[in-house]
Amino acid sequence: MPTLNFVTNIELPDRKAFALEFSKFGAKLLGKPEGYISVLVTYNDTLTFAGTFDPAFSLRIDSLDNINPTINEVYSQEFTKFFKEKLGIPNDRGYITFIDPGRANIAFQGTTFETIFGNK
C-alpha cells in the first residue's frame, strides 16, 4: 500500500512518464507489488529549500510493515540517487518523511489492511 507523494520545483516535461517510472522504482525498492503502489507527482514552483528556489524536492512515503530506522537509511540513499540521476536534484536539496500508519489506519476495497492481512 505504499503511497509515494513527491513534490518538486522542477517542471517535468512528462510528469505521467516520470510517475510510472517512479512507481516501478518505488515498488522494487520497497519490496511491494506495484499493484499496491500509489504515486503522486506534484510540480510546485514555490517550493523552496534552504532559502532558494534551486532544484529541490519533498517526498513522503506512507508504507505498511517496512518502515524502520535501518532500512530507511537504504531507502534514503536509493531515492535521492534516483532523483539525482533522473532530475539532477542533489541529495542535500530535500527531505524524505517515512510514515507507517499501521494496518488499521489504511483502507482498501471497503475494509482495512488489518482486516485483509491481520494485526501484525
Contacts in CASP RR format, 6 or more apart in sequence:
PFRMAT RR
TARGET T0000
AUTHOR 0000-0000-0000
METHOD contacts of the structure
MODEL  1
MPTLNFVTNIELPDRKAFALEFSKFGAKLLGKPEGYISVLVTYNDTLTFA
GTFDPAFSLRIDSLDNINPTINEVYSQEFTKFFKEKLGIPNDRGYITFID
PGRANIAFQGTTFETIFGNK
1 32 0 8 1.000
1 36 0 8 1.000
1 38 0 8 1.000
1 62 0 8 1.000
1 63 0 8 1.000
1 64 0 8 1.000
1 106 0 8 1.000
1 108 0 8 1.000
1 113 0 8 1.000
2 26 0 8 1.000
2 27 0 8 1.000
2 30 0 8 1.000
2 32 0 8 1.000
2 36 0 8 1.000
2 37 0 8 1.000
2 38 0 8 1.000
2 61 0 8 1.000
2 62 0 8 1.000
2 63 0 8 1.000
2 64 0 8 1.000
3 37 0 8 1.000
3 38 0 8 1.000
3 39 0 8 1.000
3 40 0 8 1.000
3 60 0 8 1.000
3 61 0 8 1.000
3 62 0 8 1.000
3 63 0 8 1.000
4 22 0 8 1.000
4 23 0 8 1.000
4 26 0 8 1.000
4 37 0 8 1.000
4 38 0 8 1.000
4 39 0 8 1.000
4 40 0 8 1.000
4 59 0 8 1.000
4 60 0 8 1.000
4 61 0 8 1.000
5 40 0 8 1.000
5 42 0 8 1.000
5 59 0 8 1.000
5 60 0 8 1.000
5 61 0 8 1.000
5 62 0 8 1.000
6 22 0 8 1.000
6 39 0 8 1.000
6 40 0 8 1.000
6 41 0 8 1.000
6 42 0 8 1.000
6 57 0 8 1.000
6 58 0 8 1.000
6 59 0 8 1.000
7 42 0 8 1.000
7 43 0 8 1.000
7 44 0 8 1.000
7 47 0 8 1.000
7 57 0 8 1.000
7 58 0 8 1.000
7 59 0 8 1.000
8 41 0 8 1.000
8 42 0 8 1.000
8 43 0 8 1.000
8 44 0 8 1.000
8 47 0 8 1.000
8 55 0 8 1.000
8 56 0 8 1.000
8 57 0 8 1.000
8 58 0 8 1.000
8 87 0 8 1.000
8 89 0 8 1.000
9 43 0 8 1.000
9 44 0 8 1.000
9 45 0 8 1.000
9 46 0 8 1.000
9 47 0 8 1.000
9 48 0 8 1.000
9 53 0 8 1.000
9 55 0 8 1.000
9 56 0 8 1.000
9 57 0 8 1.000
10 43 0 8 1.000
10 55 0 8 1.000
10 87 0 8 1.000
10 89 0 8 1.000
11 43 0 8 1.000
11 45 0 8 1.000
12 18 0 8 1.000
12 41 0 8 1.000
12 43 0 8 1.000
12 87 0 8 1.000
15 41 0 8 1.000
15 43 0 8 1.000
18 41 0 8 1.000
18 86 0 8 1.000
19 39 0 8 1.000
19 40 0 8 1.000
19 41 0 8 1.000
20 39 0 8 1.000
21 86 0 8 1.000
22 39 0 8 1.000
22 41 0 8 1.000
22 82 0 8 1.000
23 34 0 8 1.000
23 37 0 8 1.000
23 39 0 8 1.000
24 34 0 8 1.000
25 82 0 8 1.000
26 32 0 8 1.000
26 37 0 8 1.000
27 33 0 8 1.000
27 34 0 8 1.000
27 35 0 8 1.000
27 36 0 8 1.000
27 37 0 8 1.000
29 75 0 8 1.000
29 78 0 8 1.000
29 79 0 8 1.000
30 37 0 8 1.000
30 61 0 8 1.000
30 63 0 8 1.000
30 66 0 8 1.000
30 75 0 8 1.000
31 66 0 8 1.000
32 63 0 8 1.000
32 66 0 8 1.000
45 53 0 8 1.000
47 53 0 8 1.000
47 56 0 8 1.000
47 57 0 8 1.000
47 58 0 8 1.000
48 56 0 8 1.000
49 56 0 8 1.000
49 57 0 8 1.000
49 93 0 8 1.000
49 94 0 8 1.000
50 93 0 8 1.000
54 93 0 8 1.000
55 87 0 8 1.000
55 88 0 8 1.000
55 89 0 8 1.000
55 90 0 8 1.000
55 93 0 8 1.000
56 89 0 8 1.000
56 93 0 8 1.000
56 94 0 8 1.000
57 83 0 8 1.000
57 87 0 8 1.000
57 89 0 8 1.000
57 93 0 8 1.000
57 94 0 8 1.000
58 94 0 8 1.000
58 95 0 8 1.000
58 97 0 8 1.000
59 79 0 8 1.000
59 94 0 8 1.000
59 95 0 8 1.000
59 96 0 8 1.000
59 97 0 8 1.000
60 96 0 8 1.000
60 97 0 8 1.000
60 99 0 8 1.000
61 67 0 8 1.000
61 75 0 8 1.000
61 96 0 8 1.000
61 97 0 8 1.000
61 98 0 8 1.000
61 99 0 8 1.000
62 99 0 8 1.000
62 100 0 8 1.000
62 101 0 8 1.000
62 106 0 8 1.000
63 98 0 8 1.000
63 99 0 8 1.000
63 100 0 8 1.000
64 100 0 8 1.000
64 101 0 8 1.000
64 102 0 8 1.000
64 103 0 8 1.000
64 106 0 8 1.000
64 113 0 8 1.000
65 100 0 8 1.000
65 103 0 8 1.000
65 120 0 8 1.000
66 100 0 8 1.000
67 98 0 8 1.000
67 99 0 8 1.000
67 100 0 8 1.000
72 98 0 8 1.000
75 96 0 8 1.000
75 98 0 8 1.000
76 96 0 8 1.000
79 96 0 8 1.000
80 89 0 8 1.000
80 91 0 8 1.000
80 96 0 8 1.000
81 91 0 8 1.000
83 89 0 8 1.000
83 91 0 8 1.000
84 90 0 8 1.000
84 91 0 8 1.000
102 113 0 8 1.000
102 114 0 8 1.000
103 112 0 8 1.000
103 113 0 8 1.000
103 114 0 8 1.000
103 117 0 8 1.000
103 118 0 8 1.000
103 119 0 8 1.000
103 120 0 8 1.000
104 112 0 8 1.000
104 113 0 8 1.000
104 114 0 8 1.000
104 119 0 8 1.000
105 112 0 8 1.000
106 112 0 8 1.000
106 113 0 8 1.000
107 113 0 8 1.000
108 116 0 8 1.000
109 116 0 8 1.000
END
